[in-house]
Amino acid sequence: MSEPRISVVICVYTEDRWEDILAAVASVRAQSRPALETLLVVDHNEALLDRLTKEYKNDRAQVRVLANAGPRGLSAGRNTGIAASHGEVIAFLDDDAVAEREWLLHFAEAYDDPDVMAVGGRTMPIWASGRRPDWFPAEFDWVVGCTYKGLPEGLVRVRNVLGGNASFRREAFSVAGGFATGIGRDGDKRPLGCEETELCIRLTRAMPEAVLLIDDRAVIHHRVPEVRERFGYFRTRTYAEGLSKALVARSVGSDKGLESERRYTTRVLPAGVARGLRDAVLGRRGGAWRAGAIVAGVAAAAGGYVLGSVRARRGGGSFRVAEISMPTPRDAEGEEAAA
């Protein structure tokens, strides 16, 4: 089976990340296995849309700049990119991340198996301060959009991929629909998430034979600004995760919606607390703080989940699954791709 052509979608929303956006695009263009195209989807920001259009006006064959055609937010932006893309596989890269040179190569290799519908990779943090804060537990790196301690290593089958470093076969969106709006992040507002979790669970329900993988050789490096190194953001993000998990549970049921989280909270996090306390006893920096942060993070997420569940029962927290009109896969010049 020939390797699939891959479209890369990068959703952007603020000029504050201008240099990061250019670096993200440059990392895609430097891939050892070239992308078919890169789509920059701008989330309701006319100034940024105009600026990016001018930046890439002479390179439209490889980089296309689009306006989010749906409501404000990351989910609708991704859906806009999916609908406009022409590859057999659509990969997603955060606008403040850069991909290593073999990123797309490792994604493409996994799709040799026709049952594989999604492949994710490993996301490493680039701390603005130059080093991980002493108090920040690696078990909670998902708070800053990165791969966290407790995820399986290697090439492994998973329930869901993580959206900032992920790819999906085009067929997946035809079968399951697009990302649900109303769950994920909306710019710099409350940092909700879990839209990729809900989509992946919905996909495997619609297509039980579907295989979802993480290949930790597909690496990107994600910038963590100083504000996200602070405990205030940590607390807000974990609380928002609880709210989001309540919406996911409402959509797909708590059995599937919280399946991985049960293992995480009963095995990974207790081990993290024990490790932090042991470090404190041995006089290692930040051990007690890391143990305390894990407990605080669990409490905040639980509080968000309870409130989100109450709102869901009262009819709040609505979301909608997008139906995406999928174009015929085409090459960068607009010719239909060979079957």
Residue, then its C-alpha position, 0 to 999 in steps of 0.5 A: m500500500s502506498e503511503p498516504r498524502i498528508s494535509v497539515v492543519i494549524c489553527v491560529y487565533t492571535e497575532d501574539r503568536w506570530e513568530d510561533i506560527l511561522a516556526a510551526v509552518a517552517s517545521v512542516r516545510a522541513q519534513s523529510r516526508p513532505a506534506l501535501e499542503t499546510l492549512l492555516v485556519v484563522d479563528h475570527n481574527e481579521a487582522l491575523l487573517d490579512r497578515l498571514t494571507k500576505e505572508y504566504k501570498n507567493d506560496r499558496a500551492q503549499v500554504r493556504v490561509l483560511a478563515n474559520a467557517g464555523p463558530r469561534g473555537l478550536s473545534a470549528g477551526r479544525n473542522t474548517g481545515i478538514a473540509a478544505s483539505h485534500g489529503e488522505v490523512i489530515a494531521f494537526l499541529d498546535d500553532d505554538a509547536v514545532a515538529e521534528r523532521e521525521w514527524l510526518l514520516h512516522f505518521a505515514e508508516a502507521y497507515d500501512d495498516p488499513d484498520v488504523m484510523a488515527v495516529g498521535g505522537r509525543t509532545m515535549p514541553i519547552w518551558a519559557s523559564g528554561r526548566r520545569p518548575d520544581w512544583f510541576p508534576a510530570e503526571f500533569d503535563w497534559v495541563v500544558g498540552c504535552t505528553y504526561k507521565g503514565l502514558p504508554e511508551g512506544l507504538v501502542r494502541v490507545r483509546n484516544v490521541l491528543g489533539g495538538n499532535a495527531s492525525f486522522r484518516r480522512e475516512a474517520f470524519s466521513v464515518a464519525g463526523g467532525f470535532a464537536t463544538g462546545i467542548g474544546r478551547d475558545g482562544d484565551k477563554r477558559p481552557l476547556g479540552c477533550e474534544e479529541t477524546e470525544l471524537c475518538i470514542r465516537l469513531t470507535r463506536a461507529m467503526p469498532e474495527a478502527v485502530l488508534l495508535i500513539d507512536d512516540r517517535a512522532v515528536i513535536h516540541h510545544r512552547v509553554p509560556e510563563v503564565r502556564e508555569r504558574f499554579g493559578y493556571f494549573r488549577t484553572r486548567t484542571y478544573a476546566e478539564g473536569l468540566s470538559k470530561a462531564l460533557v464527554a461523559r454526557s456524549v459517550g457515557s461514563d464507561k467509555g468517557l472515563e475509562s482511561e481516567r480511572r486507571y490514571t487516577t487509581r494507579v498513575l497519580p497515587a504513584g506520583v504522590a508517593r514519588g513526590l513524598r519520597d523525594a521530599v524525605l530524601g531532600r530533593r527539590g520540590g518533592a512535597w510541592r509536586a505531591g501537593a499539586i497532584v492532590a490539588g489537581v485531582a480535587a480541582a478536576a473532580g470539582g469541575y466534573v461535579l459541576g459540569s455533570v449538574r449543568a448537563r443534567r439541567g440542560g446546560g453545556s450544549f455541544r454539536v457534532a459537525e457533519i463535514s462535507m469531504p472533498t475528493p482527495r487532490d494533490a497540491e496542484g488540484e488534480e485528483a489523487a490516484a486511488 
